[in-house]
Amino acid sequence: MSRRLLALATLLALLAATAILPGATLARDPVPPGSVVLADGRVLPPMPAELMQRSVHAEMLATEGRGHFDFRPGKRPRVALTPSSSTLQLGTAAPALPNGLRKEVFGFLPYWMLNDTALASMNYHLVSTIAYFSVGANREGALVKGTVSAPSTGWAGWTSSRMTNVIDQAHASGVRVVLTVSMMAWDSTSAANMAAFLGSSSARASLVGQIVSAVQDRGADGVNLDFEMVASSVRDQYTSLSGDVGHRL
């Protein structure tokens, strides 16, 4: 299977990833407080203070995402994305954007907006990628799905009939759809869970496999990782995770 889009646009969390941090220096240079020295001698700069706060996604997940939502299971989407815009190969030119767009327009669709009123007003021609938000991940390296009889809200929304319709309509409009996988670490307990997860190569491998299955089973086009916030001590492991996901999709 050809690789699909890995949308590494994750807010605050991705700013902690090695690949997009500016100006890595060598360990022999003076090391600013809060920096991280990697095994190869490179030094990751400290996280800017203004970025060390909850994103709007985290805030809304903690408030809007706590309601009751009635989702019905959906069938696998039937409409495939056209080859010219469905695949992003590493090291190649970006695919043509849909609907005459000149720039990537990345729109989040949170599960609490999967209702008839909101979906009726969606303008698919205004975006190039829709990111469903979100399905959580736990410290063992599993997507938080719940059970068959009592699925988690995020998983129920992702596998719902409404999301099936969104994917079909998006693909018919040339728009990609990606799954957002989230792990929030804004308190000591959740921070310890994230550190334990990222510090375990087997847990990371498990999550990669589950992400690939979740994307493929829904005929989606990639994944967006929203990990907030990634501690300096596990930045390198987070970069490995994102790279592993990218190579599997």
BELZIMO-V27540 format. One line per field, one symbol per residue. ss: DSSP state (~ for helix, > for strand, _ for the rest). phi: phi as a letter, one per 40 degrees, with the letter a starting at -180 (. if undefined). Layout:
ss=???
phi=???
This chain:
ss=____>>>___~~~~___~~~____>>_________>>____>>>____~~~____~~~~~~~~~~~______>_________~~~~___________~~~_____>>>>>~~~__~~~~~___~~~__>>>>>>>>>_____>__>____>_~~~~~~_>~~~~~~~~~~~~___>>>>>>>>>___~~~~~~~~~~~__~~~~~~~~~~~~~~~~~____>>>>>>>___~~~~~~~~~~~~~~~~~_
phi=.ccbdbccbcfdcccccdcbccgcbccccdccdgcbccccgcbccccddcccadccccccccbcccccbbbbdbccdbccccdcbcbbccgbccccccfgcbbcbbbcbcccbcbdccccbcbcccbbabbcbabcbbccgbccbgbccbccccccccbccccdcccccccccgbcbbccbbacbbbccccccccccccbcccccccdcccdcccccbgcbibbcbbbbccdcbdcccccdcccccccc
